[in-house]
Amino acid sequence: MHPTPGCLRAADRRRAFTRALRLPGGSPLEAGPLRDHVLGSSSEEAGGEARTGG
């Protein structure tokens, strides 16, 4: 998945997170932190801030 809101919406529509993000035993992992990251990085890029990598 690309870290863009459009890809995030497409993955949600396809229920990709519930299939791909699983804990041992088959329990689905919460995708909220991933959504926060994608939507947060999207707004930073739109603002023109460069990522330095740490």
C-alpha positions in Angstrom: 0.0 0.0 0.0 1.2 3.5 -0.8 1.1 5.9 2.1 -1.7 8.0 0.5 -5.3 8.7 1.6 -6.5 7.2 -1.7 -4.7 3.9 -1.2 -5.9 3.8 2.4 -9.5 4.2 1.3 -9.1 1.5 -1.3 -7.6 -0.9 1.3 -10.5 -0.2 3.6 -13.0 -0.9 0.9 -11.3 -4.2 0.1 -11.0 -5.1 3.8 -7.3 -5.6 3.2 -6.4 -4.8 6.8 -8.5 -7.5 8.4 -6.9 -10.0 6.1 -3.3 -8.8 6.3 -2.9 -7.5 9.8 -3.4 -10.5 12.1 -2.0 -11.5 15.5 -1.0 -15.1 16.3 -4.2 -17.1 16.7 -6.0 -15.2 13.9 -7.2 -12.1 15.8 -7.2 -9.0 13.6 -4.9 -6.2 14.5 -6.3 -2.6 14.9 -5.5 -0.5 11.9 -6.1 2.9 13.6 -2.4 3.7 14.2 -1.7 2.9 10.5 -4.5 5.3 9.5 -3.2 8.0 11.8 0.3 7.6 10.2 -0.9 7.7 6.6 -3.2 10.7 7.2 -0.6 12.5 9.2 2.2 12.0 6.7 -0.2 13.0 3.9 -0.9 16.4 5.5 2.8 17.0 6.2 3.7 16.3 2.5 0.9 18.6 1.4 2.4 21.3 3.6 5.7 21.0 1.8 7.7 19.7 4.8 10.5 17.4 3.9 11.1 14.1 5.7 14.6 13.8 7.0 14.5 10.1 8.0 15.4 10.6 11.7 
